[in-house]
Amino acid sequence: MHFLILAASLLLSASGGHASSVTDQFVGKGRVLVLNSDNLEKAKPSDKVGCLNAKGDVVTLDQCAVFTRNETWPHELYSSAGTCTFRDTTTVQNLASVYGKGSYAFSCSDVGDSVLKSAMWAGEPYYTVDGFNFPFVCTGNLNCYYEIERVPTSDKDSLPVWEYFWGSQQMSVTPGHLQVMWLWDPVKDTSGVGGPKGSQRRSVAFRG
Ligand SMILES: *[C@@H]1O[C@H](CO)[C@@H](O)[C@H](O)[C@H]1NC(C)=O
């Protein structure tokens, strides 16, 4: 798996040559924006339709939580609620999906850390790939797409997000669901500076 990621990364960076690489941006703290797109080449920040809250659910854009990407391998994500994972079997399964049955919603909680430590394979890496136009968040074996039931429309909406699976019996997203991508929106860490909670965190990257 590491080889595949590395190979893809080298391949894409060879054709790129960007001033500030997306891998340099996917560090520290940031918001995870949910983009309504199924196209790694065309997706852009203005495709955003929601973002992740501290529990790892998809919510409206005014409720985004700040996540941290662990500096060390496997670079898991965590929020104020705890370590995040797709492997907490107490969360909602994607039962409507042919291939996503048995996959669980992303969730960040105080059991996340132990779920990952007891997993049969090492960690749950979150990474982006040099050559992408923006720091889209991928996990596993180049899985850079995710799936949601619908776009959150009210502040009460708190919706599950799953990894995106397809195959010969379901060639694209689960009927009725939406294929989405995650975009890392870096947040400057100015904790320690005065001011009301929330105002200390300023989004530096993507407006519009
Ligand atoms: C960050 O990674 C280190 C090293 O793998 C690990 O010990 C630590 O628990 C991680 N932190 C979080 C919050 O997941």
The ligand as a Gaussian input file, in Angstrom:
#p B3LYP/6-31G(d) Opt

LIG

0 1
 C       -0.134000      10.860000      17.319000
 O        0.792000       9.868000      16.928000
 C        1.510000       9.305000      17.994000
 C        2.563000       8.366000      17.402000
 O        1.976000       7.379000      16.600000
 C        0.567000       8.593000      18.944000
 O        1.259000       8.034000      20.036000
 C       -0.472000       9.568000      19.428000
 O       -1.417000       8.886000      20.200000
 C       -1.162000      10.275000      18.271000
 N       -2.050000      11.302000      18.788000
 C       -3.367000      11.306000      18.581000
 C       -4.120000      12.393000      19.259000
 O       -3.942000      10.490000      17.892000

